[in-house]
Amino acid sequence: MKLMNDRTLLIIFAAFVLAAPLIFAPTGAAYPDLLQRFAIYGIFAIGFNILFGLTGYLSFGHAAFLGVGSYASVWMFKLLTMNIIPALILAVVMAGLFSLIIGYVSLRRSGIYFSILTLAFAQMSYNLAYSVLTPLTNGETGLQLRLDDPRYLDGASVEGTLPSTNLFGLEMKEVFWNPNILGYDLQFNYGYYVCAVLLIASFYIAMRIFRSPFGLMLRAVKTNQNRLRYTGINTRPYTLTAFVISGMFAGLAGGLLATMDPLAGAERMQWTVGGEVVLMVVLGGMGTLIGPILGAVFIKYFENIFSKINEGVLHSWFAIMPEWLDNTLVAIVSPFVGKGWHLTLGALFMIVVIFLPGGLVDGAKRIGGWITGANRRKAKAEAE
């Protein structure tokens, strides 16, 4: 029964992801760049959830692996080829090795001490990328493509133009289908569907981990690690493996960000990026399969849609009202949108944590329970 449920969930999830341009069209979030960010940060959150959701180890340093993945990908674009496959492979490998080193040191401690260690490593990585390792990272300017890059497999670039990332000749930014469906102009591009396929694959891998004996051991670590130690089980190999897998997911997400825009900067390694993925997982539902993806979509939607609402947009919304009321409403609402969208996100986050401690998934389950209960009561009343 559980296997059948997992297959059904995977099929529904895959169908939703593949149809996302149509599903998100009414929300104004159907343009390719934003859809790609939904998928990329969904992968980032899925990986983080394997560590945080299953073991309870809260890392604030996963931005370091995201940044390493981006830098590795851009270097591959500069030195070898603009084909994204080698770049993504290198991003995952480098992030895995980096997370192995950081995890080996950090997992000697647990609880708040582990969190502080990972935060320290993230800030060290940021400062190294920003200043010390400038020959590799190009410092504050960021690592980017140049016309004189060797790209040994691709050969010399056409004079005066930078090449685009591609998958065996299919350019990531190219829109291959631009239909008008139900009055919406949709854009289907290769970049999003590469990210979508990898998101579905990541979801499947996470599902397999959740259902495996390894996943059960990680849950046991979260429940009572001391009891496991008393029984003679060494938990460090399990937690280190979860940490490395999580870091590799982050590296893949960083590599995909570089395929969208071949530029890697130190800002991707800041602790705020690591804190953002924590919000995604907690907001969506820690320890659930679908929750981290919902959290990633929710936060990125607010960041990209609400941040663009300025006073001019608000005045157009309230234009039918008297001038004094228009100005008053704009003055009240404007601090919560545009540059102040974080205030709205913070307020919504507080509401979710207070009333839905299980996140958005918990809220969906409660609504489903209310609907089911209401239907049962209705059926019982009709039967009587």
N, C-alpha and C positions, 0 to 999 in steps of 0.2 A: 504493500500500500504506500509506504514512504517513497519507494523507488518510483512508483507511478506518479505520486504527487510532485516529486522532484522533476520528473520529465515534463509534466504539465507546466510547472512553474518556469522551467527553462524555455519551453516553446513559447509561452505567453510573453516572457521577458524578451526573447529574441524578436518576436513579431512586433512588440512595442518599440524596441530600439530601431529596427529597420524601417518602421513607418513613422519615426519621430518627426521628419519634416512636415508631414501632413497633420500629425497629432498636435504639434506645437504651433501650427500656423495661426490659430485663433488667438494665441497668447502674445503674438508679436516676437516670438523667440525662435522662429524657424530658419533664420539665416545661418549659413554653414559655419561661420567662425564660432558662434555661440553654441551650436549643437556639438561641434568638436570639443569645446571646453566642457560641456556636460559629460561627454564620454570620457575625456582624459581625466578629469577630476573624479569621475566615478571609479575609474581604475585605481587612482591614487587612494581613494577612500576604501575601496574593497581590500587593498593590500594592508592599509593601516588597521582595518577591522580584524584581520587575521591575528594581529598582535594584540591590539587593545581589547577587542571584543571577546576573544577567546581566552587570553591569558590574564587580562586585567593590567598588563604593564603599559603604563601611559608614557609614551615617548613624545617629547616636544622637538625632536631632532630630525624628523623625517624630511624636512625641507632640504637637508643636506644631500639626501639621496636623489631627490627631485633635481637639484642643481647639478649633481654629478652626471646624471643621465642626460641633461641638456648639453653640458659641455662636451661629453663624449660623442654625442650625436653630431654636434657642429664640427668637431675635429674630424670626424669621419667624412662629413660633407666637404671639408676643405682639402683633405689629403687623398681620399680614395674615390668616392663616387657620390652623386646626388640621389642614388637609389636608397630608399629608406630602410631596406632590410638589414644591410650591414650596420647602419647607424643604430637601429633599435637593438640589435644583438649586442653591440658594444656597450650601449647604455645599460642594458640589463646586467651584463657581466661586471662592468665597473661598479655599478651601484651595489651588486651582490658582494663584491670583494670589500668595498668600503663599509658596507653594513656589517660584514663579518668582523672587521677590525673593531668598529665602534661597539658592536653588540658584545664581543668577547670581553671588553673592558667594562662596559656599562652594566651588564647582567651580573656582575659580582655584587651588585647591590639591588635592592628592590624598593617598591613604594616610592616615596617622594625623592629619595636619594637617586634612584634610577632616573626619574624624570629630570632632575636637576643635571645629572651627568649628560643625558642626551641633549638637553638645552645648551649646555656648555660646549659640547662637540659641534652643534649646529652653528653657534656663534663663532667658534674657532674656524669652522669651514668658511663661513661668510667673510670673516676678516682675511683669511688666507686668499680667497678668491678675489677680494676687493683690492688687496695691496701686495701681499708677499709673493703670490704666484702670478703676478701680472704677465710675465712672458707666456703663460699657458692660458690665462683667462682674459687678458686685455683689460683688467681692472674695472674701473667704473664705466668705461665705454661699452664693455661687453664684447664677447667673442662673436664675430660675424664674418660672413663670406666676403671675399675680395676677388677682383678680376684675375689677379696673378696667383691664386691658389693652384697647386699642381693638379689635384684630382686625377691621379694616375690612371684610373680605369676609364674615366670619361673623356680625357683629353682636354685640350685648351677650350676655354669658353669663347663664344662668339664675341667679337670685340665690342665693348661698350655695354654689354648686358650680363647680368648675373643669372646663372641657371636656377631652375626651380626644382624643388624636391619632387621625386616621382617614385612610382612603383612600376618598374620595368617599362618605363616610357609613359605611364599614365600620370599626368601632373596632378599633385594633391589639390591644387586650387582650381582645377578645371571643373566647370559645371557640365555634366554630361546629359542632364535632362532638366528642362525648365518649363514644366507644364503649368497650366492654370486650372486648378481644381477647386470647385465650390467658391470661386471668386478670389482665391488666393494664388498669388504667383509663387510657386515653390521652386527651390533650387536644390537639386541633388548633385553633390560633387563627390569626387573620389576620396578626398581627404576625410570627410565625415564617415564614409562607409568603411574605410580602413580602420578608423578609431572604433566604429561600431562593432566590427568583427572582433577586434581585440578586446572590447568591453564584454562581449558575449563569452569569449573564451576565458576571460578573467573571472567572470561570474561562474562559469562551469567549474573552473579550477577551485574557486573558493567553496563551491557547493560540495565538491569531492572531499576537500579538506575538512569541512564541517562534519561530514558524515563518516569520516574515516576513524580508525582507532587513534591515529595521531591527533585528530581534532578532539576526541574524547579525552585524551591525556592533557591537552592544552586546557580544556574546561576544568579538569581536575586540578590543574595548577592554579587556576583562578579561584576555585572553590576553597581549597585548603592545601596549600603547598607544603606546609609543615607536616601534615599528616602523611603526605607522600614520602617526604624525607625520612620520617620515622619508620616507614615500611621498607626503607632501603633503596628507594628509587631516586636516581639522580635526575633532577628536573632541568638542569642547565642545558643539556643537549637539545631538549624539546623547545625550551624558550629561545635558545640561540637560533635554532632552525626557523622558528616562527619569525624571529627578528629579521633574519636574512631574506626569507621569502617576502616579507613585508617591504623590505628595502628594495628588492628586485622589482616589485610592482611599482614602487615610487620611481625607480629608474626608468621603467617603461613609460610611465606618464611623462617624465621629464623629456625623454626622447621624442615622444609624440608632440610635445609642445614645440620642440625644435623643428619638427617636420611642418608644423603650421607656419612658423616664422623662424628661419634659420638664424637665430640670435640667442645667445646664452649670456645672462647677466647674473651678477652676485645677488641681486634682489630676490631671486628664486630660492636662495638659501637662508633667507632671514627667518627668525623664529616666528614671526607673524604668519608665515606660510604654514609652518608646522602647527601653529595654533588653529589655523583655519581648518585643516583636515580633522583636528579633534572636534571642532564644532560640527563639521559635516556628519561625523559618525554618531556623535551624541544626539544631534538634532534628528537624524533619520531613524536611529534605533541601534544602539550598541549591541553587538552580538547577533544581529539578524543578518540575513543574506541581502535583502533588498534595501534595508534601511540606509546604509551608507551612500548608496547611489541616489536615493531620494534626497538625502541631506546635501549632497554635492549639487544636484540640480537646483534645489531650493536656494542655496546660497549664491550660486553663480547667476541664477536668474535675477536675484535682487541686485547683485553687483552690477550686472550689465543693463538691466532695464530700469530699476529705480534710480540708479546713479545718474541717468541721463535726463531725469525729470527736473528741469530748472524752473525758475520763477516765470519765465515766458510761457512754458507749457502749462503751469498752474493757472496763470491768468486766462489762458485760452479755455481751460476747463470751467472756470467760474465767470466767464464773460457775460453770461445771461443775467447775472445777479447785479444788484446796485453796486456802484463803485466802492462805496465804503465797506460793504460786506465782502466784495471781491478781494480788496486789499487786506482785510482782516483774516480771511480764510487762507490767503497766500502766506501771510505772516505766521500763521499757526502751523501750516503744513510744511512749508519750505525747509525748516530745520530737520525734517525727517526724510527728505528725499535729496536727490542731487549729491553733493559732497557729504551730506549728513545721513546717507542711507544706512550707515552702521548703527545709528540710533534705532531705526525701525527694526533692523535685524536683531539688535540686542534685546529689544522689547519682546519680539516674537520668540526669541530663544528663551527668555525668562518665563514666558507663558507656557512654552512647551515643557521646560524642565519642571515647573511647578505643578502643572495639571496633567502632563503626559510624560512621566519620568521614563517611560519606555520609548519615547520619541514619536515620530510621525507614524511608524508602523503600529505602535501601541494605540494611537488615535484611530487608525484605520480598523484595527481589530475591535475596538470599542464600538465604533459606528456600525460595523458589521454585526456585532453582538446585539446591539439595540434593534437593528432592522430584523434580524432573525427572531429575536424575542417578540417583537411586535407582530410579526407574521404568525408566530405560533399562537400568541394570545388571540389574534383575530380568528385563526382557524378553529381554535378551541371554542371561542364564543359562538361561531357559526354552527359548529357541531352540536352545541347544547341547544 
